[in-house]
Amino acid sequence: MAELTHFDRKGDAHMVDVSDKASTARIAVATGSVRMRPETLDLVINGRAEKGDVLGVARLAGIMGAKKTSELIPLCHPLPLTKVALDLTPDTALPGIRIEATVRTTGRTGVEMEALTAVSTAALTLYDMVKAVDKGMEINDIRLVLKDGGKSGRYEAGA
């Protein structure tokens, strides 16, 4: 099992020193979902939510969340992100919205936390936008599904 890198020899939390790591292309993909009542999903799909374009606002919030990750997660490095993309897909079988975030950079550390933060922020924004009609929504299954680049190489969930 790999050693926890965010703790020093004394057990104190610290920011990992990445200055000796090679700068490589990095990518991470995270997913999640927001379950809601079918009638709430209908409001979102048909653009009838009082607060406006729910999916558009959630997409922008996810992008902003990725960019602010190092301000939210104490030991994350600030990174020059080169791409943040969010796909928000209505799914009547869920019922709800499936969220996928893809984040890229070229740097000395990965973008897994940025992808996870993007999904989380988009999900929370979806909740906020329609909570007036559905307080019972559920935010579910936020997870990393792909990361590539760096010393540890490629990870694919389920592979």
C-alpha positions as CSV (number, residue, x, y, z in Angstrom):
1,M,0.0,0.0,0.0
2,A,1.3,3.5,-0.9
3,E,2.4,5.8,1.9
4,L,0.3,8.9,2.7
5,T,2.2,11.8,1.3
6,H,0.4,14.7,3.1
7,F,2.0,13.8,6.4
8,D,5.7,14.4,7.5
9,R,7.8,12.0,9.6
10,K,6.2,13.5,12.8
11,G,2.7,12.9,11.5
12,D,1.9,16.6,10.8
13,A,0.0,17.6,7.7
14,H,2.0,19.4,5.1
15,M,1.9,20.3,1.4
16,V,3.8,17.8,-0.7
17,D,7.0,19.2,-2.3
18,V,6.6,18.6,-6.0
19,S,9.6,20.7,-7.1
20,D,11.7,17.7,-8.2
21,K,8.9,16.0,-10.1
22,A,8.8,16.1,-13.9
23,S,6.3,18.4,-15.6
24,T,4.0,16.1,-17.6
25,A,0.6,16.2,-19.3
26,R,-2.1,15.3,-16.8
27,I,-5.8,14.5,-17.1
28,A,-8.5,13.6,-14.7
29,V,-12.1,12.7,-15.2
30,A,-14.7,12.5,-12.4
31,T,-18.4,11.7,-12.4
32,G,-21.4,12.1,-10.2
33,S,-25.2,12.5,-10.3
34,V,-28.0,14.4,-8.8
35,R,-31.2,12.4,-8.4
36,M,-34.5,14.4,-8.4
37,R,-38.2,13.8,-8.8
38,P,-39.3,13.4,-12.5
39,E,-41.2,16.6,-12.4
40,T,-38.2,18.5,-11.2
41,L,-36.1,17.0,-14.0
42,D,-38.8,18.1,-16.4
43,L,-38.4,21.7,-15.2
44,V,-34.7,21.5,-15.7
45,I,-34.9,19.9,-19.2
46,N,-37.5,22.3,-20.4
47,G,-35.9,25.5,-19.0
48,R,-38.8,26.3,-16.7
49,A,-36.9,26.7,-13.4
50,E,-37.5,30.1,-11.8
51,K,-33.7,30.8,-11.5
52,G,-33.1,30.3,-15.2
53,D,-30.7,28.0,-17.2
54,V,-30.0,25.4,-14.5
55,L,-27.6,23.3,-16.6
56,G,-25.7,26.4,-17.9
57,V,-25.2,27.9,-14.5
58,A,-24.2,24.5,-13.0
59,R,-21.6,24.0,-15.8
60,L,-20.1,27.4,-15.1
61,A,-20.1,26.7,-11.4
62,G,-18.2,23.4,-12.0
63,I,-15.6,25.2,-14.0
64,M,-15.2,27.9,-11.3
65,G,-15.0,25.1,-8.7
66,A,-12.1,23.4,-10.5
67,K,-10.3,26.7,-10.7
68,K,-10.7,27.4,-7.0
69,T,-9.8,23.9,-5.7
70,S,-6.5,25.0,-4.1
71,E,-8.5,27.6,-2.1
72,L,-11.0,25.0,-0.8
73,I,-8.8,22.0,-0.2
74,P,-6.0,23.0,2.2
75,L,-3.1,20.9,0.8
76,C,-3.8,21.2,-2.9
77,H,-1.3,23.0,-5.1
78,P,-2.6,25.9,-7.2
79,L,-2.4,24.7,-10.8
80,P,-2.5,26.3,-14.2
81,L,-5.5,24.4,-15.7
82,T,-5.5,24.2,-19.4
83,K,-8.9,22.7,-19.8
84,V,-12.0,22.2,-17.7
85,A,-15.1,20.7,-19.4
86,L,-18.3,19.6,-17.8
87,D,-21.0,17.5,-19.4
88,L,-24.4,17.6,-17.6
89,T,-26.7,15.0,-19.1
90,P,-30.4,14.6,-18.2
91,D,-31.3,11.0,-17.5
92,T,-35.0,10.1,-17.1
93,A,-34.1,6.6,-15.9
94,L,-32.2,8.1,-12.9
95,P,-34.2,10.4,-12.8
96,G,-31.8,13.3,-12.6
97,I,-28.6,14.8,-14.1
98,R,-25.4,12.9,-14.7
99,I,-22.3,15.0,-14.4
100,E,-18.8,14.4,-15.9
101,A,-15.9,16.7,-15.5
102,T,-12.6,16.5,-17.5
103,V,-9.7,18.6,-16.3
104,R,-6.2,18.9,-17.9
105,T,-2.9,20.6,-17.1
106,T,0.8,20.2,-17.8
107,G,2.5,20.3,-14.5
108,R,4.2,18.5,-11.6
109,T,1.0,17.2,-9.8
110,G,-2.3,15.8,-10.9
111,V,-5.7,17.3,-11.4
112,E,-7.9,14.7,-9.6
113,M,-9.0,17.0,-6.9
114,E,-9.9,19.7,-9.5
115,A,-12.1,17.2,-11.4
116,L,-13.8,16.0,-8.2
117,T,-14.4,19.6,-7.1
118,A,-15.8,20.5,-10.4
119,V,-18.4,17.7,-10.2
120,S,-19.2,18.5,-6.5
121,T,-19.7,22.2,-7.3
122,A,-21.9,21.5,-10.3
123,A,-24.0,19.1,-8.2
124,L,-24.4,21.6,-5.4
125,T,-25.3,24.3,-7.8
126,L,-28.0,22.1,-9.4
127,Y,-29.4,21.5,-6.0
128,D,-29.4,25.2,-5.2
129,M,-31.1,26.1,-8.4
130,V,-34.1,23.9,-7.9
131,K,-34.3,23.2,-4.2
132,A,-37.4,25.4,-4.0
133,V,-39.4,22.7,-5.7
134,D,-37.5,19.5,-4.6
135,K,-35.6,19.6,-1.3
136,G,-35.3,15.8,-1.4
137,M,-32.7,15.7,-4.2
138,E,-29.7,13.4,-3.7
139,I,-26.1,14.1,-4.7
140,N,-24.6,10.7,-5.4
141,D,-21.6,8.7,-6.6
142,I,-19.0,11.4,-6.9
143,R,-15.8,9.6,-7.9
144,L,-12.7,9.6,-9.9
145,V,-13.0,7.5,-13.1
146,L,-9.7,8.3,-14.8
147,K,-6.4,9.9,-14.2
148,D,-3.3,9.9,-16.3
149,G,0.1,11.4,-16.3
150,G,2.9,11.7,-13.7
151,K,4.9,9.1,-11.9
152,S,2.0,6.9,-10.9
153,G,0.7,6.7,-14.5
154,R,-2.8,5.8,-15.6
155,Y,-5.7,4.8,-13.3
156,E,-9.1,3.8,-14.6
157,A,-11.9,2.9,-12.3
158,G,-12.9,-0.7,-12.7
159,A,-9.9,-1.6,-14.8
